Amino acid sequence: MKRLVAAAFVILCLTGPSQAITYDIFRSFDGATVSGTIETDGTLGMITEANVVAWQLDLTSPVSLFGGVGTAESVSSADPLTTALIGIAATASHLAMADLSARIVLQGASFNGWCMSAAPSCAFGAGGGTENLFFSSAIELAASGAVSNTEVFGTVAAVPLPASLSLLLAGFGALGLITRRRRTLRT
């Protein structure tokens, strides 16, 4: 009986579908802020743009954008977009740059977006890793900062429990009651 219960538990754990994970993003650099969410398909380890289900970012610039119209813009996966994720590692608790080739670029309509790169490949940084906030089709830089090649840039507020966990615990409780009843009937 114990082996059957153990086998059922292992099978349930191995066959359960991975759940989407939503990471909270908040970055502040050179007077700019990037806040919002990135939702992945639940894949852990190295991920690419194919693993990103949805994202939404609010970008705030220290300078006036679009010829003085404003200093804020929202972009999301609902916009015509370009994304790039290279060398990004996802865990159950955070998103991070994994190595010297790591890069994340999220751009919405009119090329408004956010870029982080472990190498100076966001085009506007000098030296090592760069983080840029950019606006308009001319890719006008609103702010830039430096990053490390292991930067954590997204966290999960709480790790969700699998939906099947309560059902599993109820099943174990029922097995315990059945076993206890059989023992009392034998005595």
Helices and strands as residue ranges (DSSP letters): H 2-15, E 21-29, E 32-40, E 45-47, G 49-51, E 52-65, E 70-76, E 82-86, E 88-90, E 94-97, E 103-107, G 109-111, E 113-117, E 129-135, E 140-147, E 152-155, H 165-186
